[in-house]
Amino acid sequence: MEVAATLFTVKEKECFQRFLSKEFNMSELLSLVETITNRKITVRNKNEAIRAIIAHSQNALELLRRRKVKREYIFRFLLSEKVAVSLTSDKATLMRQFFWHCGTEAPAFEEAVEVAGELRRNVPPAASSVSYTFVQQHIHISGNCSTAQVPTMTQELAQQFTTWFYRQLNSSAQGSMPPSEWGPQHFWEGSRLRLIVTSSERRTEVFEGAELVANRLKSFVSDEGLMFNPNISPSGTSGSDDPHGLVVVRVCGTIHRHDTCLGVFEQQFGLIRDPLKQNTWKIKFTDMNLKKCAVERMPTLEGPPDRLAITS
């Protein structure tokens, strides 16, 4: 039988091979093979089934959209790959994160989505020309906005920063990550970390200096095997600024080790623009509250912007 032409990138093929191998048992793979090939191909083992599924799918998007590729499968796979995902994310959001994790450029993916008529996203009003990009692993802001648009811009910055920060932190223990991805370069030299840990008892630690702060945060992932899953929705991430140029970002989420949810966290950041590098932000301070507890739902933020308190 002639193999259909596929539009998978090399990285997408690698991601789907791991995804299908991890999350699907043999009977589920056989069912997918039958659906995709219209029962015209027989496979003898799991590897043959995975190769047939990828080879006969029109493209990566078409495969991921199939009903048999369930939301919970994508969620579990992203967690196993150390990707920060929200418990409340729908399949559309998880699909975007899957593609970003596989190295697919966001604009190309969004274009494919629009052509397919799926995963419609909210487009900012034409009057707003604010855009956010990540350059040299720092937060960059470009564009023009009126005073009335500043709160929207700050909230968008908060959500972009949150996504970037925990992706870098969760990946910092992986041996394949270049040294430049995580480190003291993202913090001001006089930065400070205030850490509050609550389990059977409550303890507070303070670390000062960019290198100490960066290393202590990394140790959660590299030494303790934790993964931080932030709530990047407006209920779990917020941003505010003051006239002196400080942007305060608050975020909460869940803490995991392997497949176990250990509790919740809340973190607050103070970001200051670097005057020597245009539109570049670095972390001046961060307060982190970790709480070991049973989790029934994704935590949300409550209280004023300067209060660090978790509600679960």
Contacts in CASP RR format, 6 or more apart in sequence:
PFRMAT RR
TARGET T0000
AUTHOR 0000-0000-0000
METHOD contacts of the structure
MODEL  1
MEVAATLFTVKEKECFQRFLSKEFNMSELLSLVETITNRKITVRNKNEAI
RAIIAHSQNALELLRRRKVKREYIFRFLLSEKVAVSLTSDKATLMRQFFW
HCGTEAPAFEEAVEVAGELRRNVPPAASSVSYTFVQQHIHISGNCSTAQV
PTMTQELAQQFTTWFYRQLNSSAQGSMPPSEWGPQHFWEGSRLRLIVTSS
ERRTEVFEGAELVANRLKSFVSDEGLMFNPNISPSGTSGSDDPHGLVVVR
VCGTIHRHDTCLGVFEQQFGLIRDPLKQNTWKIKFTDMNLKKCAVERMPT
LEGPPDRLAITS
1 37 0 8 1.000
1 40 0 8 1.000
1 41 0 8 1.000
3 55 0 8 1.000
3 56 0 8 1.000
4 55 0 8 1.000
4 56 0 8 1.000
4 57 0 8 1.000
4 58 0 8 1.000
6 54 0 8 1.000
6 55 0 8 1.000
6 56 0 8 1.000
6 57 0 8 1.000
6 58 0 8 1.000
6 59 0 8 1.000
7 58 0 8 1.000
7 59 0 8 1.000
7 60 0 8 1.000
8 16 0 8 1.000
8 54 0 8 1.000
8 57 0 8 1.000
8 59 0 8 1.000
8 60 0 8 1.000
9 60 0 8 1.000
9 102 0 8 1.000
9 103 0 8 1.000
9 104 0 8 1.000
11 102 0 8 1.000
11 103 0 8 1.000
11 104 0 8 1.000
12 60 0 8 1.000
12 99 0 8 1.000
12 102 0 8 1.000
12 103 0 8 1.000
12 104 0 8 1.000
13 54 0 8 1.000
14 102 0 8 1.000
15 98 0 8 1.000
15 101 0 8 1.000
15 102 0 8 1.000
16 50 0 8 1.000
16 53 0 8 1.000
16 54 0 8 1.000
16 60 0 8 1.000
16 63 0 8 1.000
16 102 0 8 1.000
17 50 0 8 1.000
17 54 0 8 1.000
18 77 0 8 1.000
18 81 0 8 1.000
19 73 0 8 1.000
19 74 0 8 1.000
19 77 0 8 1.000
19 98 0 8 1.000
20 29 0 8 1.000
20 49 0 8 1.000
20 50 0 8 1.000
20 53 0 8 1.000
20 54 0 8 1.000
21 46 0 8 1.000
21 50 0 8 1.000
22 76 0 8 1.000
22 77 0 8 1.000
22 80 0 8 1.000
23 73 0 8 1.000
23 74 0 8 1.000
23 76 0 8 1.000
23 77 0 8 1.000
24 32 0 8 1.000
24 73 0 8 1.000
26 46 0 8 1.000
26 49 0 8 1.000
28 68 0 8 1.000
29 43 0 8 1.000
29 46 0 8 1.000
29 49 0 8 1.000
29 50 0 8 1.000
29 53 0 8 1.000
30 43 0 8 1.000
30 49 0 8 1.000
31 68 0 8 1.000
32 49 0 8 1.000
32 53 0 8 1.000
32 66 0 8 1.000
32 68 0 8 1.000
32 69 0 8 1.000
33 41 0 8 1.000
33 43 0 8 1.000
33 49 0 8 1.000
33 52 0 8 1.000
33 53 0 8 1.000
35 66 0 8 1.000
35 68 0 8 1.000
36 52 0 8 1.000
36 53 0 8 1.000
36 56 0 8 1.000
36 57 0 8 1.000
36 63 0 8 1.000
37 52 0 8 1.000
37 56 0 8 1.000
41 52 0 8 1.000
41 56 0 8 1.000
43 49 0 8 1.000
43 52 0 8 1.000
53 63 0 8 1.000
54 63 0 8 1.000
57 63 0 8 1.000
59 112 0 8 1.000
60 99 0 8 1.000
60 102 0 8 1.000
60 104 0 8 1.000
61 95 0 8 1.000
61 99 0 8 1.000
61 109 0 8 1.000
61 112 0 8 1.000
61 113 0 8 1.000
61 116 0 8 1.000
62 116 0 8 1.000
63 69 0 8 1.000
64 74 0 8 1.000
64 95 0 8 1.000
64 98 0 8 1.000
64 99 0 8 1.000
65 95 0 8 1.000
65 116 0 8 1.000
65 118 0 8 1.000
71 90 0 8 1.000
71 91 0 8 1.000
71 94 0 8 1.000
74 91 0 8 1.000
74 94 0 8 1.000
74 95 0 8 1.000
74 98 0 8 1.000
75 85 0 8 1.000
75 89 0 8 1.000
75 94 0 8 1.000
76 259 0 8 1.000
77 98 0 8 1.000
78 85 0 8 1.000
78 94 0 8 1.000
78 97 0 8 1.000
78 98 0 8 1.000
78 101 0 8 1.000
79 85 0 8 1.000
79 227 0 8 1.000
79 229 0 8 1.000
79 256 0 8 1.000
79 259 0 8 1.000
81 101 0 8 1.000
82 170 0 8 1.000
82 171 0 8 1.000
82 174 0 8 1.000
82 227 0 8 1.000
83 97 0 8 1.000
83 101 0 8 1.000
83 167 0 8 1.000
83 170 0 8 1.000
84 163 0 8 1.000
84 166 0 8 1.000
84 167 0 8 1.000
84 170 0 8 1.000
84 227 0 8 1.000
84 228 0 8 1.000
84 229 0 8 1.000
84 230 0 8 1.000
84 232 0 8 1.000
85 94 0 8 1.000
85 97 0 8 1.000
85 229 0 8 1.000
86 93 0 8 1.000
86 229 0 8 1.000
86 230 0 8 1.000
86 231 0 8 1.000
86 232 0 8 1.000
86 233 0 8 1.000
86 298 0 8 1.000
87 229 0 8 1.000
87 254 0 8 1.000
87 297 0 8 1.000
87 298 0 8 1.000
88 231 0 8 1.000
88 233 0 8 1.000
88 298 0 8 1.000
89 97 0 8 1.000
92 118 0 8 1.000
92 119 0 8 1.000
95 119 0 8 1.000
96 106 0 8 1.000
96 109 0 8 1.000
96 119 0 8 1.000
99 106 0 8 1.000
99 109 0 8 1.000
100 106 0 8 1.000
100 109 0 8 1.000
110 121 0 8 1.000
113 119 0 8 1.000
113 120 0 8 1.000
113 121 0 8 1.000
114 120 0 8 1.000
124 130 0 8 1.000
127 146 0 8 1.000
127 149 0 8 1.000
128 145 0 8 1.000
128 149 0 8 1.000
128 152 0 8 1.000
129 143 0 8 1.000
129 144 0 8 1.000
129 145 0 8 1.000
130 141 0 8 1.000
130 142 0 8 1.000
130 143 0 8 1.000
130 144 0 8 1.000
130 145 0 8 1.000
130 149 0 8 1.000
130 152 0 8 1.000
130 153 0 8 1.000
130 156 0 8 1.000
131 141 0 8 1.000
131 142 0 8 1.000
131 143 0 8 1.000
132 139 0 8 1.000
132 140 0 8 1.000
132 141 0 8 1.000
132 142 0 8 1.000
132 156 0 8 1.000
132 157 0 8 1.000
132 160 0 8 1.000
133 140 0 8 1.000
133 142 0 8 1.000
134 140 0 8 1.000
134 160 0 8 1.000
134 164 0 8 1.000
136 280 0 8 1.000
137 168 0 8 1.000
137 180 0 8 1.000
137 181 0 8 1.000
137 185 0 8 1.000
137 186 0 8 1.000
138 186 0 8 1.000
138 274 0 8 1.000
138 277 0 8 1.000
138 280 0 8 1.000
138 281 0 8 1.000
138 282 0 8 1.000
139 157 0 8 1.000
139 160 0 8 1.000
139 161 0 8 1.000
139 164 0 8 1.000
139 271 0 8 1.000
139 280 0 8 1.000
139 281 0 8 1.000
140 279 0 8 1.000
140 280 0 8 1.000
140 281 0 8 1.000
141 153 0 8 1.000
141 157 0 8 1.000
141 279 0 8 1.000
141 281 0 8 1.000
142 279 0 8 1.000
145 152 0 8 1.000
145 153 0 8 1.000
150 241 0 8 1.000
154 239 0 8 1.000
154 240 0 8 1.000
154 241 0 8 1.000
154 247 0 8 1.000
155 234 0 8 1.000
155 238 0 8 1.000
155 239 0 8 1.000
157 239 0 8 1.000
157 247 0 8 1.000
157 249 0 8 1.000
157 281 0 8 1.000
158 237 0 8 1.000
158 238 0 8 1.000
158 239 0 8 1.000
158 247 0 8 1.000
158 249 0 8 1.000
158 250 0 8 1.000
158 251 0 8 1.000
159 232 0 8 1.000
159 234 0 8 1.000
159 237 0 8 1.000
161 249 0 8 1.000
161 269 0 8 1.000
161 271 0 8 1.000
161 281 0 8 1.000
162 230 0 8 1.000
162 232 0 8 1.000
162 237 0 8 1.000
162 249 0 8 1.000
162 251 0 8 1.000
163 230 0 8 1.000
163 232 0 8 1.000
165 269 0 8 1.000
166 228 0 8 1.000
166 229 0 8 1.000
166 230 0 8 1.000
168 181 0 8 1.000
168 182 0 8 1.000
168 186 0 8 1.000
169 182 0 8 1.000
169 217 0 8 1.000
169 218 0 8 1.000
169 220 0 8 1.000
169 221 0 8 1.000
169 228 0 8 1.000
170 221 0 8 1.000
170 227 0 8 1.000
170 228 0 8 1.000
171 177 0 8 1.000
171 181 0 8 1.000
171 182 0 8 1.000
172 181 0 8 1.000
172 182 0 8 1.000
172 183 0 8 1.000
172 218 0 8 1.000
172 221 0 8 1.000
172 222 0 8 1.000
173 218 0 8 1.000
173 221 0 8 1.000
173 222 0 8 1.000
173 225 0 8 1.000
182 214 0 8 1.000
182 218 0 8 1.000
183 210 0 8 1.000
183 211 0 8 1.000
183 214 0 8 1.000
183 218 0 8 1.000
184 209 0 8 1.000
184 210 0 8 1.000
184 211 0 8 1.000
184 213 0 8 1.000
184 214 0 8 1.000
185 210 0 8 1.000
186 214 0 8 1.000
186 282 0 8 1.000
186 283 0 8 1.000
187 209 0 8 1.000
187 210 0 8 1.000
187 213 0 8 1.000
187 214 0 8 1.000
187 282 0 8 1.000
187 283 0 8 1.000
187 284 0 8 1.000
188 210 0 8 1.000
188 272 0 8 1.000
188 282 0 8 1.000
188 283 0 8 1.000
188 284 0 8 1.000
189 209 0 8 1.000
189 210 0 8 1.000
190 208 0 8 1.000
190 209 0 8 1.000
190 210 0 8 1.000
190 284 0 8 1.000
191 208 0 8 1.000
191 209 0 8 1.000
191 210 0 8 1.000
191 213 0 8 1.000
191 282 0 8 1.000
191 283 0 8 1.000
191 284 0 8 1.000
191 285 0 8 1.000
191 286 0 8 1.000
192 206 0 8 1.000
192 207 0 8 1.000
192 208 0 8 1.000
192 209 0 8 1.000
192 213 0 8 1.000
192 284 0 8 1.000
192 285 0 8 1.000
192 286 0 8 1.000
193 205 0 8 1.000
193 206 0 8 1.000
193 207 0 8 1.000
193 208 0 8 1.000
193 212 0 8 1.000
193 213 0 8 1.000
193 216 0 8 1.000
193 217 0 8 1.000
193 285 0 8 1.000
193 286 0 8 1.000
193 287 0 8 1.000
193 288 0 8 1.000
194 204 0 8 1.000
194 205 0 8 1.000
194 206 0 8 1.000
194 285 0 8 1.000
194 286 0 8 1.000
194 287 0 8 1.000
194 288 0 8 1.000
195 204 0 8 1.000
195 205 0 8 1.000
195 206 0 8 1.000
195 207 0 8 1.000
195 216 0 8 1.000
195 287 0 8 1.000
195 288 0 8 1.000
195 290 0 8 1.000
196 202 0 8 1.000
196 203 0 8 1.000
196 204 0 8 1.000
196 287 0 8 1.000
196 288 0 8 1.000
196 289 0 8 1.000
196 290 0 8 1.000
196 308 0 8 1.000
197 203 0 8 1.000
197 204 0 8 1.000
197 205 0 8 1.000
197 290 0 8 1.000
198 289 0 8 1.000
198 290 0 8 1.000
198 291 0 8 1.000
198 292 0 8 1.000
199 291 0 8 1.000
199 292 0 8 1.000
205 216 0 8 1.000
207 213 0 8 1.000
207 216 0 8 1.000
213 283 0 8 1.000
213 286 0 8 1.000
217 286 0 8 1.000
217 288 0 8 1.000
220 226 0 8 1.000
220 228 0 8 1.000
221 227 0 8 1.000
224 257 0 8 1.000
225 257 0 8 1.000
226 255 0 8 1.000
226 256 0 8 1.000
226 257 0 8 1.000
226 262 0 8 1.000
227 255 0 8 1.000
227 256 0 8 1.000
227 257 0 8 1.000
228 253 0 8 1.000
228 254 0 8 1.000
228 255 0 8 1.000
228 256 0 8 1.000
228 265 0 8 1.000
229 253 0 8 1.000
229 254 0 8 1.000
229 255 0 8 1.000
229 256 0 8 1.000
230 236 0 8 1.000
230 237 0 8 1.000
230 251 0 8 1.000
230 252 0 8 1.000
230 253 0 8 1.000
231 237 0 8 1.000
231 251 0 8 1.000
231 252 0 8 1.000
231 253 0 8 1.000
231 298 0 8 1.000
231 299 0 8 1.000
231 300 0 8 1.000
232 251 0 8 1.000
235 300 0 8 1.000
235 301 0 8 1.000
236 250 0 8 1.000
236 251 0 8 1.000
236 252 0 8 1.000
236 253 0 8 1.000
236 298 0 8 1.000
236 299 0 8 1.000
236 300 0 8 1.000
236 301 0 8 1.000
237 249 0 8 1.000
237 250 0 8 1.000
237 251 0 8 1.000
237 301 0 8 1.000
238 249 0 8 1.000
238 250 0 8 1.000
238 251 0 8 1.000
238 301 0 8 1.000
238 305 0 8 1.000
239 247 0 8 1.000
239 248 0 8 1.000
239 249 0 8 1.000
239 250 0 8 1.000
239 305 0 8 1.000
240 247 0 8 1.000
240 248 0 8 1.000
240 305 0 8 1.000
241 247 0 8 1.000
241 248 0 8 1.000
242 248 0 8 1.000
245 272 0 8 1.000
245 273 0 8 1.000
246 270 0 8 1.000
246 271 0 8 1.000
246 272 0 8 1.000
246 284 0 8 1.000
247 270 0 8 1.000
247 271 0 8 1.000
247 272 0 8 1.000
247 281 0 8 1.000
248 268 0 8 1.000
248 269 0 8 1.000
248 270 0 8 1.000
248 271 0 8 1.000
248 305 0 8 1.000
248 306 0 8 1.000
249 268 0 8 1.000
249 269 0 8 1.000
249 270 0 8 1.000
249 271 0 8 1.000
250 266 0 8 1.000
250 267 0 8 1.000
250 268 0 8 1.000
250 269 0 8 1.000
250 301 0 8 1.000
250 305 0 8 1.000
250 308 0 8 1.000
251 266 0 8 1.000
251 267 0 8 1.000
251 268 0 8 1.000
251 269 0 8 1.000
251 301 0 8 1.000
252 264 0 8 1.000
252 265 0 8 1.000
252 266 0 8 1.000
252 267 0 8 1.000
252 299 0 8 1.000
252 300 0 8 1.000
252 301 0 8 1.000
252 310 0 8 1.000
253 264 0 8 1.000
253 265 0 8 1.000
253 266 0 8 1.000
253 298 0 8 1.000
253 299 0 8 1.000
254 261 0 8 1.000
254 263 0 8 1.000
254 264 0 8 1.000
254 265 0 8 1.000
254 295 0 8 1.000
254 298 0 8 1.000
254 299 0 8 1.000
255 261 0 8 1.000
255 262 0 8 1.000
255 263 0 8 1.000
255 264 0 8 1.000
255 265 0 8 1.000
255 290 0 8 1.000
256 262 0 8 1.000
261 295 0 8 1.000
262 292 0 8 1.000
263 290 0 8 1.000
263 291 0 8 1.000
263 292 0 8 1.000
263 293 0 8 1.000
263 294 0 8 1.000
263 295 0 8 1.000
263 312 0 8 1.000
264 291 0 8 1.000
264 293 0 8 1.000
264 295 0 8 1.000
264 299 0 8 1.000
264 310 0 8 1.000
264 312 0 8 1.000
265 288 0 8 1.000
265 289 0 8 1.000
265 290 0 8 1.000
265 291 0 8 1.000
265 310 0 8 1.000
266 288 0 8 1.000
266 289 0 8 1.000
266 299 0 8 1.000
266 301 0 8 1.000
266 308 0 8 1.000
266 309 0 8 1.000
266 310 0 8 1.000
267 286 0 8 1.000
267 287 0 8 1.000
267 288 0 8 1.000
267 289 0 8 1.000
268 286 0 8 1.000
268 287 0 8 1.000
268 288 0 8 1.000
268 308 0 8 1.000
269 283 0 8 1.000
269 285 0 8 1.000
269 286 0 8 1.000
270 283 0 8 1.000
270 284 0 8 1.000
270 285 0 8 1.000
270 286 0 8 1.000
271 281 0 8 1.000
271 282 0 8 1.000
271 283 0 8 1.000
271 284 0 8 1.000
272 281 0 8 1.000
272 282 0 8 1.000
272 284 0 8 1.000
273 279 0 8 1.000
273 280 0 8 1.000
273 281 0 8 1.000
274 280 0 8 1.000
274 281 0 8 1.000
274 282 0 8 1.000
287 308 0 8 1.000
289 308 0 8 1.000
289 309 0 8 1.000
289 310 0 8 1.000
291 310 0 8 1.000
291 312 0 8 1.000
293 312 0 8 1.000
295 312 0 8 1.000
296 312 0 8 1.000
297 312 0 8 1.000
299 310 0 8 1.000
299 311 0 8 1.000
299 312 0 8 1.000
300 311 0 8 1.000
301 311 0 8 1.000
302 309 0 8 1.000
302 311 0 8 1.000
303 309 0 8 1.000
END
